[in-house]
Amino acid sequence: KCRWLSEELGADAVIDYRTEDVASGLQRTCPEGIDVDFENVGGRTLDAVLGRIRLGARIALCGLISQYNTTEPEPGPTNLPNLLMQRGRIQGFIVLDYLDRAQEAAEKLIAWHLAGRMHYRLDVSKGLQSAPDALGKLFTGANRGKLLVQLGEE
């Protein structure tokens, strides 16, 4: 995934959370700090981000996959004092709140894709019987793109 992100998608830097401590990776890749975070993981990852935020940083909280399907709640962030001192903001982001802009978003995303500015990869599992294994990929990081379960031939 890291090679795909850097070589094919052109990411300036990547962190492999399986082989590198996220806080160290953020120090390496964001030495000046973080202004914006689109957060999908939560837990230790969010805590590491909070430790690196800059003045006025914004965090759009879209997901907390580190806490889904856990038997015990994960401890909350310990870096909240830094959020306060940096006057940062965390705001929940639910895509359904922006349905009135779906057409606008689709037009822009298609234009970016056609211009070569936006890339995507699909990870398709075929048949309803594959759904449980496909879902499991979300929690292990095994998916290699947008995860879909194809129910029919079309």
N, CA, C and O atoms as a GROMACS GRO file, in nm:
protein
  616
    1LYS      N    1   0.082  -0.120   0.000
    1LYS     CA    2   0.000   0.000   0.000
    1LYS      C    3   0.086   0.125   0.000
    1LYS      O    4   0.054   0.222  -0.069
    2CYS      N    5   0.193   0.125   0.077
    2CYS     CA    6   0.279   0.244   0.083
    2CYS      C    7   0.341   0.272  -0.052
    2CYS      O    8   0.347   0.388  -0.095
    3ARG      N    9   0.388   0.168  -0.120
    3ARG     CA   10   0.448   0.187  -0.252
    3ARG      C   11   0.344   0.242  -0.350
    3ARG      O   12   0.375   0.332  -0.428
    4TRP      N   13   0.221   0.189  -0.345
    4TRP     CA   14   0.114   0.237  -0.432
    4TRP      C   15   0.085   0.385  -0.405
    4TRP      O   16   0.070   0.464  -0.498
    5LEU      N   17   0.078   0.421  -0.277
    5LEU     CA   18   0.051   0.560  -0.241
    5LEU      C   19   0.160   0.655  -0.290
    5LEU      O   20   0.131   0.762  -0.343
    6SER      N   21   0.285   0.616  -0.274
    6SER     CA   22   0.394   0.706  -0.312
    6SER      C   23   0.426   0.701  -0.461
    6SER      O   24   0.443   0.805  -0.523
    7GLU      N   25   0.434   0.582  -0.518
    7GLU     CA   26   0.476   0.570  -0.658
    7GLU      C   27   0.364   0.596  -0.758
    7GLU      O   28   0.385   0.663  -0.859
    8GLU      N   29   0.246   0.545  -0.730
    8GLU     CA   30   0.137   0.559  -0.827
    8GLU      C   31   0.050   0.682  -0.800
    8GLU      O   32   0.004   0.747  -0.894
    9LEU      N   33   0.027   0.712  -0.674
    9LEU     CA   34  -0.060   0.825  -0.642
    9LEU      C   35   0.016   0.954  -0.617
    9LEU      O   36  -0.044   1.062  -0.615
   10GLY      N   37   0.146   0.944  -0.598
   10GLY     CA   38   0.226   1.064  -0.582
   10GLY      C   39   0.224   1.126  -0.443
   10GLY      O   40   0.252   1.245  -0.429
   11ALA      N   41   0.192   1.047  -0.341
   11ALA     CA   42   0.194   1.100  -0.204
   11ALA      C   43   0.335   1.148  -0.169
   11ALA      O   44   0.434   1.082  -0.202
   12ASP      N   45   0.343   1.261  -0.104
   12ASP     CA   46   0.473   1.316  -0.065
   12ASP      C   47   0.543   1.227   0.037
   12ASP      O   48   0.665   1.213   0.034
   13ALA      N   49   0.466   1.167   0.126
   13ALA     CA   50   0.522   1.082   0.230
   13ALA      C   51   0.414   0.986   0.278
   13ALA      O   52   0.295   1.015   0.270
   14VAL      N   53   0.458   0.871   0.328
   14VAL     CA   54   0.364   0.772   0.382
   14VAL      C   55   0.420   0.716   0.512
   14VAL      O   56   0.540   0.720   0.537
   15ILE      N   57   0.330   0.665   0.594
   15ILE     CA   58   0.368   0.599   0.719
   15ILE      C   59   0.306   0.460   0.716
   15ILE      O   60   0.185   0.446   0.698
   16ASP      N   61   0.388   0.358   0.735
   16ASP     CA   62   0.338   0.221   0.746
   16ASP      C   63   0.319   0.194   0.896
   16ASP      O   64   0.415   0.165   0.967
   17TYR      N   65   0.196   0.204   0.941
   17TYR     CA   66   0.168   0.192   1.084
   17TYR      C   67   0.202   0.054   1.139
   17TYR      O   68   0.208   0.036   1.260
   18ARG      N   69   0.225  -0.043   1.051
   18ARG     CA   70   0.261  -0.178   1.098
   18ARG      C   71   0.409  -0.191   1.130
   18ARG      O   72   0.449  -0.277   1.209
   19THR      N   73   0.490  -0.105   1.069
   19THR     CA   74   0.635  -0.116   1.089
   19THR      C   75   0.697   0.007   1.154
   19THR      O   76   0.813   0.005   1.195
   20GLU      N   77   0.620   0.115   1.164
   20GLU     CA   78   0.672   0.239   1.221
   20GLU      C   79   0.572   0.296   1.320
   20GLU      O   80   0.451   0.298   1.294
   21ASP      N   81   0.620   0.340   1.433
   21ASP     CA   82   0.535   0.407   1.530
   21ASP      C   83   0.475   0.531   1.463
   21ASP      O   84   0.546   0.610   1.402
   22VAL      N   85   0.342   0.547   1.474
   22VAL     CA   86   0.274   0.657   1.406
   22VAL      C   87   0.326   0.792   1.453
   22VAL      O   88   0.346   0.882   1.371
   23ALA      N   89   0.348   0.809   1.581
   23ALA     CA   90   0.399   0.937   1.631
   23ALA      C   91   0.536   0.969   1.570
   23ALA      O   92   0.561   1.083   1.532
   24SER      N   93   0.623   0.869   1.561
   24SER     CA   94   0.754   0.890   1.498
   24SER      C   95   0.739   0.920   1.350
   24SER      O   96   0.808   1.006   1.296
   25GLY      N   97   0.646   0.849   1.286
   25GLY     CA   98   0.621   0.873   1.144
   25GLY      C   99   0.570   1.013   1.117
   25GLY      O  100   0.607   1.076   1.018
   26LEU      N  101   0.484   1.062   1.206
   26LEU     CA  102   0.433   1.199   1.190
   26LEU      C  103   0.544   1.301   1.212
   26LEU      O  104   0.548   1.404   1.145
   27GLN      N  105   0.632   1.273   1.306
   27GLN     CA  106   0.747   1.362   1.329
   27GLN      C  107   0.834   1.367   1.203
   27GLN      O  108   0.881   1.473   1.163
   28ARG      N  109   0.854   1.251   1.140
   28ARG     CA  110   0.937   1.243   1.020
   28ARG      C  111   0.871   1.310   0.900
   28ARG      O  112   0.936   1.383   0.825
   29THR      N  113   0.740   1.287   0.883
   29THR     CA  114   0.672   1.335   0.762
   29THR      C  115   0.612   1.474   0.777
   29THR      O  116   0.587   1.542   0.678
   30CYS      N  117   0.588   1.516   0.899
   30CYS     CA  118   0.527   1.648   0.926
   30CYS      C  119   0.610   1.722   1.029
   30CYS      O  120   0.560   1.753   1.137
   31PRO      N  121   0.736   1.752   0.998
   31PRO     CA  122   0.822   1.814   1.100
   31PRO      C  123   0.772   1.950   1.147
   31PRO      O  124   0.805   1.993   1.259
   32GLU      N  125   0.695   2.019   1.065
   32GLU     CA  126   0.642   2.150   1.103
   32GLU      C  127   0.508   2.139   1.175
   32GLU      O  128   0.456   2.240   1.224
   33GLY      N  129   0.451   2.019   1.182
   33GLY     CA  130   0.323   1.998   1.247
   33GLY      C  131   0.211   1.974   1.148
   33GLY      O  132   0.234   1.969   1.027
   34ILE      N  133   0.090   1.959   1.199
   34ILE     CA  134  -0.027   1.922   1.120
   34ILE      C  135  -0.130   2.032   1.128
   34ILE      O  136  -0.166   2.077   1.237
   35ASP      N  137  -0.178   2.075   1.013
   35ASP     CA  138  -0.284   2.176   1.006
   35ASP      C  139  -0.422   2.114   0.992
   35ASP      O  140  -0.518   2.163   1.051
   36VAL      N  141  -0.432   2.006   0.913
   36VAL     CA  142  -0.561   1.944   0.884
   36VAL      C  143  -0.546   1.792   0.890
   36VAL      O  144  -0.448   1.737   0.838
   37ASP      N  145  -0.641   1.726   0.954
   37ASP     CA  146  -0.643   1.579   0.961
   37ASP      C  147  -0.784   1.532   0.930
   37ASP      O  148  -0.880   1.577   0.993
   38PHE      N  149  -0.798   1.442   0.834
   38PHE     CA  150  -0.925   1.377   0.806
   38PHE      C  151  -0.916   1.241   0.873
   38PHE      O  152  -0.858   1.148   0.817
   39GLU      N  153  -0.971   1.230   0.991
   39GLU     CA  154  -0.947   1.118   1.081
   39GLU      C  155  -1.048   1.006   1.064
   39GLU      O  156  -1.169   1.027   1.076
   40ASN      N  157  -0.998   0.886   1.034
   40ASN     CA  158  -1.081   0.767   1.020
   40ASN      C  159  -1.045   0.658   1.120
   40ASN      O  160  -1.117   0.559   1.131
   41VAL      N  161  -0.935   0.674   1.193
   41VAL     CA  162  -0.885   0.565   1.276
   41VAL      C  163  -0.917   0.586   1.424
   41VAL      O  164  -0.970   0.495   1.488
   42GLY      N  165  -0.886   0.703   1.477
   42GLY     CA  166  -0.907   0.727   1.619
   42GLY      C  167  -0.799   0.663   1.704
   42GLY      O  168  -0.691   0.630   1.653
   43GLY      N  169  -0.827   0.645   1.832
   43GLY     CA  170  -0.735   0.577   1.923
   43GLY      C  171  -0.597   0.637   1.925
   43GLY      O  172  -0.580   0.759   1.932
   44ARG      N  173  -0.496   0.549   1.919
   44ARG     CA  174  -0.357   0.594   1.926
   44ARG      C  175  -0.318   0.682   1.808
   44ARG      O  176  -0.235   0.772   1.821
   45THR      N  177  -0.379   0.656   1.692
   45THR     CA  178  -0.348   0.738   1.574
   45THR      C  179  -0.394   0.881   1.597
   45THR      O  180  -0.318   0.976   1.573
   46LEU      N  181  -0.516   0.898   1.642
   46LEU     CA  182  -0.567   1.033   1.671
   46LEU      C  183  -0.482   1.099   1.780
   46LEU      O  184  -0.452   1.218   1.771
   47ASP      N  185  -0.443   1.023   1.880
   47ASP     CA  186  -0.360   1.078   1.987
   47ASP      C  187  -0.226   1.127   1.932
   47ASP      O  188  -0.177   1.232   1.972
   48ALA      N  189  -0.168   1.051   1.839
   48ALA     CA  190  -0.041   1.092   1.777
   48ALA      C  191  -0.060   1.220   1.696
   48ALA      O  192   0.025   1.309   1.699
   49VAL      N  193  -0.171   1.230   1.625
   49VAL     CA  194  -0.201   1.351   1.548
   49VAL      C  195  -0.216   1.470   1.643
   49VAL      O  196  -0.159   1.576   1.618
   50LEU      N  197  -0.290   1.452   1.751
   50LEU     CA  198  -0.310   1.562   1.846
   50LEU      C  199  -0.178   1.613   1.902
   50LEU      O  200  -0.165   1.731   1.934
   51GLY      N  201  -0.081   1.524   1.913
   51GLY     CA  202   0.050   1.564   1.962
   51GLY      C  203   0.130   1.647   1.863
   51GLY      O  204   0.232   1.706   1.901
   52ARG      N  205   0.087   1.652   1.737
   52ARG     CA  206   0.164   1.723   1.632
   52ARG      C  207   0.088   1.841   1.572
   52ARG      O  208   0.138   1.904   1.478
   53ILE      N  209  -0.032   1.872   1.623
   53ILE     CA  210  -0.110   1.977   1.558
   53ILE      C  211  -0.048   2.114   1.576
   53ILE      O  212   0.023   2.141   1.674
   54ARG      N  213  -0.076   2.200   1.478
   54ARG     CA  214  -0.029   2.338   1.481
   54ARG      C  215  -0.141   2.430   1.527
   54ARG      O  216  -0.255   2.387   1.544
   55LEU      N  217  -0.107   2.555   1.547
   55LEU     CA  218  -0.203   2.655   1.590
   55LEU      C  219  -0.321   2.661   1.492
   55LEU      O  220  -0.301   2.678   1.372
   56GLY      N  221  -0.442   2.647   1.544
   56GLY     CA  222  -0.562   2.654   1.462
   56GLY      C  223  -0.591   2.530   1.381
   56GLY      O  224  -0.670   2.535   1.287
   57ALA      N  225  -0.530   2.419   1.414
   57ALA     CA  226  -0.550   2.294   1.338
   57ALA      C  227  -0.696   2.252   1.340
   57ALA      O  228  -0.770   2.280   1.433
   58ARG      N  229  -0.735   2.183   1.233
   58ARG     CA  230  -0.872   2.132   1.222
   58ARG      C  231  -0.868   1.982   1.197
   58ARG      O  232  -0.790   1.933   1.116
   59ILE      N  233  -0.952   1.911   1.269
   59ILE     CA  234  -0.963   1.766   1.253
   59ILE      C  235  -1.107   1.734   1.219
   59ILE      O  236  -1.199   1.763   1.296
   60ALA      N  237  -1.127   1.673   1.102
   60ALA     CA  238  -1.259   1.625   1.062
   60ALA      C  239  -1.266   1.479   1.103
   60ALA      O  240  -1.196   1.394   1.047
   61LEU      N  241  -1.349   1.449   1.200
   61LEU     CA  242  -1.361   1.314   1.254
   61LEU      C  243  -1.466   1.238   1.174
   61LEU      O  244  -1.586   1.260   1.190
   62CYS      N  245  -1.419   1.148   1.089
   62CYS     CA  246  -1.508   1.076   0.997
   62CYS      C  247  -1.529   0.932   1.040
   62CYS      O  248  -1.631   0.871   1.006
   63GLY      N  249  -1.436   0.876   1.115
   63GLY     CA  250  -1.449   0.737   1.157
   63GLY      C  251  -1.355   0.707   1.272
   63GLY      O  252  -1.264   0.785   1.302
   64LEU      N  253  -1.379   0.594   1.336
   64LEU     CA  254  -1.298   0.551   1.450
   64LEU      C  255  -1.277   0.400   1.442
   64LEU      O  256  -1.310   0.327   1.535
   65ILE      N  257  -1.221   0.352   1.330
   65ILE     CA  258  -1.215   0.209   1.307
   65ILE      C  259  -1.136   0.135   1.414
   65ILE      O  260  -1.158   0.015   1.434
   66SER      N  261  -1.045   0.202   1.482
   66SER     CA  262  -0.969   0.136   1.588
   66SER      C  263  -1.059   0.094   1.704
   66SER      O  264  -1.020   0.011   1.786
   67GLN      N  265  -1.178   0.151   1.711
   67GLN     CA  266  -1.266   0.122   1.823
   67GLN      C  267  -1.388   0.038   1.785
   67GLN      O  268  -1.467   0.001   1.872
   68TYR      N  269  -1.402   0.007   1.657
   68TYR     CA  270  -1.515  -0.076   1.615
   68TYR      C  271  -1.484  -0.221   1.654
   68TYR      O  272  -1.371  -0.267   1.639
   69ASN      N  273  -1.582  -0.290   1.701
   69ASN     CA  274  -1.572  -0.433   1.735
   69ASN      C  275  -1.473  -0.462   1.848
   69ASN      O  276  -1.422  -0.574   1.857
   70THR      N  277  -1.446  -0.365   1.933
   70THR     CA  278  -1.360  -0.392   2.048
   70THR      C  279  -1.448  -0.438   2.164
   70THR      O  280  -1.564  -0.399   2.176
   71THR      N  281  -1.390  -0.519   2.249
   71THR     CA  282  -1.466  -0.567   2.364
   71THR      C  283  -1.458  -0.469   2.481
   71THR      O  284  -1.547  -0.464   2.566
   72GLU      N  285  -1.351  -0.391   2.483
   72GLU     CA  286  -1.332  -0.290   2.588
   72GLU      C  287  -1.312  -0.155   2.520
   72GLU      O  288  -1.244  -0.147   2.418
   73PRO      N  289  -1.369  -0.049   2.576
   73PRO     CA  290  -1.346   0.082   2.516
   73PRO      C  291  -1.198   0.119   2.522
   73PRO      O  292  -1.131   0.096   2.621
   74GLU      N  293  -1.151   0.178   2.415
   74GLU     CA  294  -1.012   0.223   2.411
   74GLU      C  295  -1.002   0.352   2.491
   74GLU      O  296  -1.092   0.436   2.485
   75PRO      N  297  -0.893   0.370   2.565
   75PRO     CA  298  -0.878   0.494   2.641
   75PRO      C  299  -0.882   0.615   2.549
   75PRO      O  300  -0.840   0.608   2.434
   76GLY      N  301  -0.932   0.724   2.601
   76GLY     CA  302  -0.942   0.847   2.523
   76GLY      C  303  -0.806   0.908   2.495
   76GLY      O  304  -0.706   0.865   2.551
   77PRO      N  305  -0.804   1.009   2.410
   77PRO     CA  306  -0.677   1.074   2.378
   77PRO      C  307  -0.613   1.136   2.502
   77PRO      O  308  -0.682   1.188   2.590
   78THR      N  309  -0.482   1.129   2.507
   78THR     CA  310  -0.409   1.192   2.617
   78THR      C  311  -0.354   1.328   2.576
   78THR      O  312  -0.305   1.403   2.661
   79ASN      N  313  -0.363   1.360   2.448
   79ASN     CA  314  -0.308   1.486   2.398
   79ASN      C  315  -0.411   1.598   2.386
   79ASN      O  316  -0.389   1.693   2.310
   80LEU      N  317  -0.522   1.589   2.457
   80LEU     CA  318  -0.622   1.695   2.451
   80LEU      C  319  -0.569   1.830   2.499
   80LEU      O  320  -0.613   1.933   2.447
   81PRO      N  321  -0.476   1.835   2.596
   81PRO     CA  322  -0.422   1.966   2.632
   81PRO      C  323  -0.357   2.038   2.513
   81PRO      O  324  -0.363   2.160   2.504
   82ASN      N  325  -0.297   1.962   2.423
   82ASN     CA  326  -0.237   2.024   2.305
   82ASN      C  327  -0.344   2.080   2.212
   82ASN      O  328  -0.324   2.184   2.149
   83LEU      N  329  -0.459   2.014   2.203
   83LEU     CA  330  -0.571   2.065   2.125
   83LEU      C  331  -0.614   2.201   2.180
   83LEU      O  332  -0.640   2.295   2.105
   84LEU      N  333  -0.620   2.210   2.311
   84LEU     CA  334  -0.656   2.336   2.377
   84LEU      C  335  -0.551   2.444   2.351
   84LEU      O  336  -0.585   2.554   2.308
   85MET      N  337  -0.426   2.412   2.375
   85MET     CA  338  -0.320   2.512   2.362
   85MET      C  339  -0.301   2.558   2.217
   85MET      O  340  -0.262   2.673   2.193
   86GLN      N  341  -0.328   2.471   2.122
   86GLN     CA  342  -0.314   2.508   1.981
   86GLN      C  343  -0.443   2.564   1.923
   86GLN      O  344  -0.451   2.596   1.804
   87ARG      N  345  -0.544   2.576   2.009
   87ARG     CA  346  -0.675   2.629   1.965
   87ARG      C  347  -0.730   2.551   1.847
   87ARG      O  348  -0.789   2.606   1.755
   88GLY      N  349  -0.708   2.419   1.853
   88GLY     CA  350  -0.753   2.332   1.745
   88GLY      C  351  -0.901   2.298   1.759
   88GLY      O  352  -0.963   2.325   1.861
   89ARG      N  353  -0.954   2.238   1.653
   89ARG     CA  354  -1.095   2.198   1.654
   89ARG      C  355  -1.109   2.057   1.602
   89ARG      O  356  -1.040   2.017   1.507
   90ILE      N  357  -1.198   1.981   1.664
   90ILE     CA  358  -1.239   1.851   1.614
   90ILE      C  359  -1.388   1.862   1.586
   90ILE      O  360  -1.465   1.904   1.671
   91GLN      N  361  -1.426   1.823   1.466
   91GLN     CA  362  -1.568   1.827   1.430
   91GLN      C  363  -1.604   1.698   1.360
   91GLN      O  364  -1.532   1.650   1.272
   92GLY      N  365  -1.716   1.641   1.401
   92GLY     CA  366  -1.766   1.521   1.335
   92GLY      C  367  -1.800   1.550   1.189
   92GLY      O  368  -1.852   1.656   1.157
   93PHE      N  369  -1.770   1.454   1.102
   93PHE     CA  370  -1.799   1.467   0.960
   93PHE      C  371  -1.879   1.346   0.916
   93PHE      O  372  -1.828   1.234   0.916
   94ILE      N  373  -2.004   1.369   0.881
   94ILE     CA  374  -2.092   1.263   0.831
   94ILE      C  375  -2.131   1.301   0.689
   94ILE      O  376  -2.192   1.406   0.667
   95VAL      N  377  -2.096   1.218   0.592
   95VAL     CA  378  -2.118   1.251   0.451
   95VAL      C  379  -2.266   1.278   0.421
   95VAL      O  380  -2.297   1.356   0.331
   96LEU      N  381  -2.356   1.216   0.495
   96LEU     CA  382  -2.499   1.238   0.472
   96LEU      C  383  -2.540   1.384   0.493
   96LEU      O  384  -2.641   1.428   0.440
   97ASP      N  385  -2.461   1.457   0.570
   97ASP     CA  386  -2.490   1.599   0.591
   97ASP      C  387  -2.469   1.683   0.465
   97ASP      O  388  -2.509   1.799   0.459
   98TYR      N  389  -2.405   1.624   0.365
   98TYR     CA  390  -2.370   1.697   0.243
   98TYR      C  391  -2.437   1.638   0.119
   98TYR      O  392  -2.389   1.659   0.007
   99LEU      N  393  -2.545   1.566   0.136
   99LEU     CA  394  -2.614   1.505   0.022
   99LEU      C  395  -2.660   1.610  -0.079
   99LEU      O  396  -2.666   1.581  -0.199
  100ASP      N  397  -2.693   1.728  -0.033
  100ASP     CA  398  -2.737   1.833  -0.125
  100ASP      C  399  -2.625   1.878  -0.219
  100ASP      O  400  -2.650   1.950  -0.316
  101ARG      N  401  -2.502   1.837  -0.191
  101ARG     CA  402  -2.388   1.873  -0.276
  101ARG      C  403  -2.332   1.753  -0.352
  101ARG      O  404  -2.222   1.760  -0.407
  102ALA      N  405  -2.407   1.642  -0.355
  102ALA     CA  406  -2.359   1.519  -0.418
  102ALA      C  407  -2.330   1.539  -0.567
  102ALA      O  408  -2.228   1.492  -0.617
  103GLN      N  409  -2.418   1.607  -0.637
  103GLN     CA  410  -2.397   1.630  -0.781
  103GLN      C  411  -2.270   1.712  -0.805
  103GLN      O  412  -2.190   1.680  -0.893
  104GLU      N  413  -2.253   1.816  -0.727
  104GLU     CA  414  -2.133   1.900  -0.737
  104GLU      C  415  -2.007   1.817  -0.712
  104GLU      O  416  -1.908   1.829  -0.784
  105ALA      N  417  -2.012   1.734  -0.608
  105ALA     CA  418  -1.897   1.650  -0.575
  105ALA      C  419  -1.868   1.551  -0.688
  105ALA      O  420  -1.752   1.534  -0.727
  106ALA      N  421  -1.972   1.486  -0.740
  106ALA     CA  422  -1.952   1.390  -0.848
  106ALA      C  423  -1.888   1.456  -0.969
  106ALA      O  424  -1.796   1.399  -1.029
  107GLU      N  425  -1.935   1.573  -1.006
  107GLU     CA  426  -1.878   1.644  -1.121
  107GLU      C  427  -1.731   1.675  -1.101
  107GLU      O  428  -1.650   1.656  -1.192
  108LYS      N  429  -1.695   1.722  -0.982
  108LYS     CA  430  -1.556   1.755  -0.954
  108LYS      C  431  -1.469   1.630  -0.951
  108LYS      O  432  -1.359   1.629  -1.007
  109LEU      N  433  -1.517   1.525  -0.885
  109LEU     CA  434  -1.439   1.402  -0.876
  109LEU      C  435  -1.416   1.341  -1.014
  109LEU      O  436  -1.305   1.295  -1.044
  110ILE      N  437  -1.518   1.340  -1.098
  110ILE     CA  438  -1.504   1.287  -1.234
  110ILE      C  439  -1.405   1.370  -1.313
  110ILE      O  440  -1.318   1.316  -1.382
  111ALA      N  441  -1.417   1.502  -1.304
  111ALA     CA  442  -1.324   1.590  -1.376
  111ALA      C  443  -1.180   1.567  -1.330
  111ALA      O  444  -1.089   1.559  -1.412
  112TRP      N  445  -1.159   1.555  -1.200
  112TRP     CA  446  -1.024   1.530  -1.148
  112TRP      C  447  -0.972   1.396  -1.197
  112TRP      O  448  -0.855   1.384  -1.233
  113HIS      N  449  -1.058   1.295  -1.198
  113HIS     CA  450  -1.015   1.163  -1.245
  113HIS      C  451  -0.978   1.168  -1.393
  113HIS      O  452  -0.873   1.116  -1.433
  114LEU      N  453  -1.062   1.230  -1.474
  114LEU     CA  454  -1.035   1.240  -1.618
  114LEU      C  455  -0.908   1.321  -1.647
  114LEU      O  456  -0.839   1.296  -1.745
  115ALA      N  457  -0.879   1.416  -1.561
  115ALA     CA  458  -0.758   1.498  -1.577
  115ALA      C  459  -0.633   1.430  -1.519
  115ALA      O  460  -0.523   1.484  -1.528
  116GLY      N  461  -0.651   1.311  -1.460
  116GLY     CA  462  -0.538   1.240  -1.401
  116GLY      C  463  -0.496   1.292  -1.265
  116GLY      O  464  -0.389   1.257  -1.216
  117ARG      N  465  -0.579   1.375  -1.204
  117ARG     CA  466  -0.547   1.432  -1.072
  117ARG      C  467  -0.602   1.349  -0.957
  117ARG      O  468  -0.563   1.370  -0.842
  118MET      N  469  -0.692   1.256  -0.987
  118MET     CA  470  -0.754   1.174  -0.883
  118MET      C  471  -0.752   1.029  -0.930
  118MET      O  472  -0.793   0.998  -1.042
  119HIS      N  473  -0.704   0.943  -0.844
  119HIS     CA  474  -0.693   0.801  -0.878
  119HIS      C  475  -0.771   0.720  -0.776
  119HIS      O  476  -0.791   0.762  -0.662
  120TYR      N  477  -0.812   0.604  -0.818
  120TYR     CA  478  -0.879   0.514  -0.724
  120TYR      C  479  -0.848   0.371  -0.764
  120TYR      O  480  -0.807   0.342  -0.876
  121ARG      N  481  -0.870   0.283  -0.670
  121ARG     CA  482  -0.854   0.140  -0.693
  121ARG      C  483  -0.972   0.072  -0.625
  121ARG      O  484  -1.010   0.106  -0.513
  122LEU      N  485  -1.028  -0.026  -0.694
  122LEU     CA  486  -1.138  -0.104  -0.637
  122LEU      C  487  -1.086  -0.239  -0.592
  122LEU      O  488  -1.004  -0.301  -0.660
  123ASP      N  489  -1.135  -0.285  -0.479
  123ASP     CA  490  -1.107  -0.419  -0.427
  123ASP      C  491  -1.242  -0.489  -0.424
  123ASP      O  492  -1.320  -0.469  -0.330
  124VAL      N  493  -1.269  -0.571  -0.525
  124VAL     CA  494  -1.402  -0.629  -0.543
  124VAL      C  495  -1.402  -0.776  -0.501
  124VAL      O  496  -1.321  -0.855  -0.549
  125SER      N  497  -1.492  -0.810  -0.411
  125SER     CA  498  -1.518  -0.949  -0.374
  125SER      C  499  -1.649  -0.988  -0.441
  125SER      O  500  -1.745  -0.912  -0.440
  126LYS      N  501  -1.652  -1.107  -0.498
  126LYS     CA  502  -1.770  -1.148  -0.576
  126LYS      C  503  -1.862  -1.239  -0.494
  126LYS      O  504  -1.818  -1.335  -0.432
  127GLY      N  505  -1.989  -1.204  -0.497
  127GLY     CA  506  -2.091  -1.286  -0.434
  127GLY      C  507  -2.116  -1.252  -0.289
  127GLY      O  508  -2.026  -1.213  -0.215
  128LEU      N  509  -2.242  -1.266  -0.250
  128LEU     CA  510  -2.282  -1.235  -0.112
  128LEU      C  511  -2.205  -1.320  -0.011
  128LEU      O  512  -2.179  -1.276   0.100
  129GLN      N  513  -2.170  -1.443  -0.050
  129GLN     CA  514  -2.097  -1.531   0.041
  129GLN      C  515  -1.959  -1.475   0.077
  129GLN      O  516  -1.901  -1.515   0.178
  130SER      N  517  -1.907  -1.384  -0.004
  130SER     CA  518  -1.775  -1.325   0.024
  130SER      C  519  -1.783  -1.205   0.118
  130SER      O  520  -1.679  -1.154   0.162
  131ALA      N  521  -1.904  -1.160   0.151
  131ALA     CA  522  -1.920  -1.039   0.231
  131ALA      C  523  -1.852  -1.046   0.369
  131ALA      O  524  -1.785  -0.950   0.407
  132PRO      N  525  -1.866  -1.156   0.444
  132PRO     CA  526  -1.799  -1.158   0.575
  132PRO      C  527  -1.647  -1.143   0.566
  132PRO      O  528  -1.587  -1.070   0.644
  133ASP      N  529  -1.586  -1.212   0.469
  133ASP     CA  530  -1.441  -1.199   0.453
  133ASP      C  531  -1.403  -1.059   0.407
  133ASP      O  532  -1.302  -1.003   0.451
  134ALA      N  533  -1.485  -1.002   0.318
  134ALA     CA  534  -1.459  -0.866   0.270
  134ALA      C  535  -1.465  -0.768   0.386
  134ALA      O  536  -1.379  -0.681   0.398
  135LEU      N  537  -1.565  -0.780   0.470
  135LEU     CA  538  -1.578  -0.691   0.585
  135LEU      C  539  -1.457  -0.703   0.677
  135LEU      O  540  -1.408  -0.603   0.730
  136GLY      N  541  -1.411  -0.825   0.695
  136GLY     CA  542  -1.293  -0.847   0.779
  136GLY      C  543  -1.170  -0.772   0.729
  136GLY      O  544  -1.086  -0.732   0.809
  137LYS      N  545  -1.161  -0.753   0.597
  137LYS     CA  546  -1.047  -0.680   0.540
  137LYS      C  547  -1.040  -0.537   0.594
  137LYS      O  548  -0.931  -0.482   0.610
  138LEU      N  549  -1.154  -0.478   0.621
  138LEU     CA  550  -1.155  -0.341   0.672
  138LEU      C  551  -1.083  -0.329   0.806
  138LEU      O  552  -1.018  -0.228   0.834
  139PHE      N  553  -1.094  -0.433   0.886
  139PHE     CA  554  -1.039  -0.427   1.022
  139PHE      C  555  -0.894  -0.474   1.029
  139PHE      O  556  -0.826  -0.453   1.130
  140THR      N  557  -0.846  -0.538   0.921
  140THR     CA  558  -0.708  -0.585   0.920
  140THR      C  559  -0.620  -0.504   0.826
  140THR      O  560  -0.498  -0.519   0.824
  141GLY      N  561  -0.684  -0.417   0.747
  141GLY     CA  562  -0.608  -0.338   0.650
  141GLY      C  563  -0.570  -0.417   0.526
  141GLY      O  564  -0.483  -0.374   0.450
  142ALA      N  565  -0.634  -0.532   0.505
  142ALA     CA  566  -0.598  -0.617   0.392
  142ALA      C  567  -0.655  -0.569   0.259
  142ALA      O  568  -0.610  -0.612   0.153
  143ASN      N  569  -0.754  -0.481   0.263
  143ASN     CA  570  -0.810  -0.433   0.136
  143ASN      C  571  -0.711  -0.342   0.065
  143ASN      O  572  -0.633  -0.271   0.128
  144ARG      N  573  -0.716  -0.346  -0.068
  144ARG     CA  574  -0.626  -0.266  -0.150
  144ARG      C  575  -0.707  -0.171  -0.237
  144ARG      O  576  -0.698  -0.178  -0.360
  145GLY      N  577  -0.784  -0.085  -0.177
  145GLY     CA  578  -0.869   0.008  -0.249
  145GLY      C  579  -1.007   0.013  -0.186
  145GLY      O  580  -1.029  -0.039  -0.077
  146LYS      N  581  -1.100   0.077  -0.258
  146LYS     CA  582  -1.238   0.086  -0.210
  146LYS      C  583  -1.298  -0.054  -0.212
  146LYS      O  584  -1.302  -0.119  -0.316
  147LEU      N  585  -1.343  -0.099  -0.098
  147LEU     CA  586  -1.392  -0.236  -0.083
  147LEU      C  587  -1.537  -0.246  -0.126
  147LEU      O  588  -1.623  -0.173  -0.077
  148LEU      N  589  -1.563  -0.337  -0.219
  148LEU     CA  590  -1.698  -0.360  -0.271
  148LEU      C  591  -1.729  -0.508  -0.271
  148LEU      O  592  -1.640  -0.591  -0.287
  149VAL      N  593  -1.856  -0.541  -0.252
  149VAL     CA  594  -1.904  -0.678  -0.270
  149VAL      C  595  -1.998  -0.676  -0.389
  149VAL      O  596  -2.101  -0.610  -0.387
  150GLN      N  597  -1.961  -0.748  -0.494
  150GLN     CA  598  -2.040  -0.753  -0.616
  150GLN      C  599  -2.145  -0.863  -0.603
  150GLN      O  600  -2.112  -0.980  -0.584
  151LEU      N  601  -2.272  -0.823  -0.612
  151LEU     CA  602  -2.381  -0.919  -0.594
  151LEU      C  603  -2.431  -0.978  -0.726
  151LEU      O  604  -2.488  -1.087  -0.726
  152GLY      N  605  -2.412  -0.908  -0.836
  152GLY     CA  606  -2.458  -0.957  -0.966
  152GLY      C  607  -2.350  -0.942  -1.070
  152GLY      O  608  -2.238  -0.901  -1.039
  153GLU      N  609  -2.384  -0.975  -1.193
  153GLU     CA  610  -2.286  -0.967  -1.301
  153GLU      C  611  -2.266  -0.826  -1.354
  153GLU      O  612  -2.164  -0.798  -1.418
  154GLU      N  613  -2.360  -0.736  -1.330
  154GLU     CA  614  -2.350  -0.600  -1.386
  154GLU      C  615  -2.300  -0.501  -1.284
  154GLU      O  616  -2.285  -0.383  -1.315
   0.00000   0.00000   0.00000
